[in-house]
Amino acid sequence: MDIKDKVILVTGGANGIGEALVRRFVAEGARGVAIVDRDAPGATALAEELGRTTIGLSADVAHEPDIGAAVEATIAHFGPIDLLVSNAGIGTGGGVETPNEAWQEIWEINVMAHVYAARAVLPDMIARGEGYLLNTASAAGLLTNLGTAPYSVTKHAAVALAEWLAITHGDEGIKVSCLCPQGVRTNMLLAGAEDTAGAVVLAQGAIEPHEVAEAVVQGLAAETFLILPHPEVLTYFQRKAGDYDRWLGGMRKLQRRVREALS
C-alpha cells in the first residue's frame, strides 16, 4: 500500500507509536487521518497541529459503540477508510494471580478492540473489494514478556486474530499486517523500566517511535504480514519454533539473570 491519498484511522493515535504513525502518514501525503484516542484533548491538539488533513476523535476502544462512531465520523469527514490501524493497547505486570478485573481490562483493550475495529470496517471494505487492517501486537505475541502474563497472553491473541483475518478475508481483497515491535521508548515502557523484568530487558534495546513508523511504512509498501521494527525478533521466533524446549530453557535463564539484577 502506498500511503499517499489514502484515508486512515489510527486508534491510540495521540501519543507513542500511534502519534508517530499519524505524523508519518501525514508526511507521506495521506488524504485524511483520523486520530482516535481516549485522550480527547491530546487527539484534538495533535489534529490542530497537523492541519486540515487530520481530525481528532475521542473513543474508548474497549467500548464497541465508540469505535463504530469513530469509523462513521471518519467516513463522513474524509470518505471510505483505506487503512485502519488498530494500535491502542495497555500493559500490566503480574502472573496468573493478577485480579480478574485487570485480566478483563487488558483483554478488552489488547484483543477485543481489534475485533471491534474489524467488525466496523470489514463490511464496507469487502463490498469495495479492498481495504487494509494493521493491528499492533508486540514481539511478546510471538515470543513472551517476562513478568507479565496478561500482556503476553493478550498479545499472542492479537497475533492469532490478525492471522485469522488475513487467511479468512485475503481472497476478498483485504490485506492484513501485524506490527510486532520489541522495546519502544513510550510512556508504557518507561513506566515499568525499573521494576518489571520484561521492561528491563526491552529498555536495553529500545528504539524511538519514529523508527517504528519507518518500519510500518516499509511494511505496508511491501504488504508483508509481520512488520518487525526489531529484525532480530524474526531470528528469535525461528529459534523458538526450531527447538521450543531449548528456547524455554534460555528464557528461564534470562529471567533468573534479570531477577538477580533487580534484587
C-alpha positions, -999 to 999 in steps of 0.1 A, spaced: 0 0 0 11 35 -9 0 59 19 -4 88 -5 -41 99 -9 -53 72 15 -79 76 43 -65 62 75 -79 58 111 -54 53 139 -65 42 174 -43 52 203 -31 80 179 -25 108 204 9 95 217 36 70 215 37 47 184 2 59 174 13 96 173 45 86 153 23 68 128 -1 97 124 28 121 118 44 98 93 11 92 74 5 129 71 41 134 59 35 106 33 6 125 18 -24 107 33 -57 124 22 -71 121 57 -60 108 90 -84 103 120 -66 104 153 -87 83 177 -78 82 214 -95 82 248 -72 112 255 -96 136 237 -76 168 243 -44 150 231 -61 139 199 -76 173 193 -43 191 199 -24 168 175 -50 173 148 -49 211 153 -11 210 150 -11 188 118 -38 206 100 -68 200 78 -59 165 67 -64 153 102 -93 151 127 -92 143 164 -118 119 178 -125 107 213 -131 70 218 -126 42 243 -116 13 222 -129 -12 248 -164 2 241 -175 -11 207 -200 17 200 -171 42 204 -152 25 176 -182 24 154 -189 61 159 -152 69 151 -154 49 119 -186 67 109 -172 101 117 -141 94 97 -161 82 67 -183 113 69 -153 136 70 -129 120 46 -147 92 27 -142 54 29 -114 41 51 -85 26 32 -64 16 62 -75 10 98 -46 10 123 -59 -7 154 -30 4 176 -43 12 211 -30 -11 239 -21 -13 275 3 -32 297 2 -47 332 25 -68 352 18 -99 372 11 -136 366 -20 -157 370 -26 -142 404 -34 -109 387 -70 -99 396 -98 -109 372 -107 -72 367 -72 -65 354 -72 -95 331 -106 -84 317 -95 -48 311 -64 -58 292 -83 -84 272 -108 -58 261 -82 -33 250 -55 -56 236 -78 -81 219 -114 -72 216 -106 -37 204 -91 -53 173 -123 -74 169 -145 -43 172 -124 -24 147 -125 -52 122 -163 -55 126 -167 -18 120 -148 -16 87 -149 -51 71 -184 -49 56 -176 -18 36 -141 -29 27 -153 -63 14 -181 -46 -6 -155 -24 -22 -131 -54 -27 -102 -36 -10 -90 -25 24 -61 -28 48 -60 -37 85 -29 -30 105 -31 -44 141 -4 -35 166 6 -65 187 41 -70 201 71 -92 199 56 -106 231 29 -120 209 55 -141 190 78 -148 220 68 -137 255 72 -109 280 89 -118 313 69 -109 344 36 -101 327 12 -129 319 -18 -107 309 3 -88 284 19 -119 269 -14 -138 266 -33 -109 250 -6 -101 225 -5 -137 215 -42 -135 209 -38 -103 189 -13 -120 166 -37 -150 162 -66 -127 153 -46 -109 127 -35 -143 112 -72 -154 110 -83 -122 94 -55 -125 67 -65 -160 59 -102 -156 60 -105 -123 41 -74 -123 19 -93 -136 -11 -118 -108 -7 -92 -81 -13 -85 -74 24 -48 -71 33 -36 -75 69 -4 -67 87 6 -73 123 31 -49 139 53 -67 165 79 -44 180 101 -51 210 110 -22 232 99 12 221 106 44 241 70 51 250 53 60 283 42 24 288 77 10 285 94 37 306 68 34 334 80 -2 341 116 1 331 129 0 367 107 -28 382 93 -51 356 115 -79 343 103 -77 308 106 -39 306 141 -40 320 152 -63 291 133 -44 264 146 -10 276 181 -20 268 174 -22 231 145 2 228 140 23 197 122 55 191 85 56 179 96 73 146 117 42 139 86 21 143 68 44 119 95 39 93 92 2 96 55 4 92 56 25 60 81 0 45 60 -30 57 28 -15 42 45 -8 9 57 -45 8 23 -57 22 41 -81 45 21 -97 73 47 -94 100 62 -59 104 92 -62 127 110 -29 136 135 -51 155 147 -75 128 163 -98 154 128 -108 165 125 -130 134 156 -149 145 143 -154 180 109 -166 166 126 -190 143 147 -204 172 116 -208 193 99 -228 166 130 -248 158 136 -260 194 108 -250 217 123 -267 248 157 -251 243 141 -217 239 121 -221 271 152 -231 290 170 -200 276 142 -177 287 143 -191 322 180 -184 324 173 -148 312 146 -144 338 169 -155 366 196 -130 355 171 -102 354 156 -111 387 191 -111 403 198 -77 388 166 -63 402 171 -78 437 
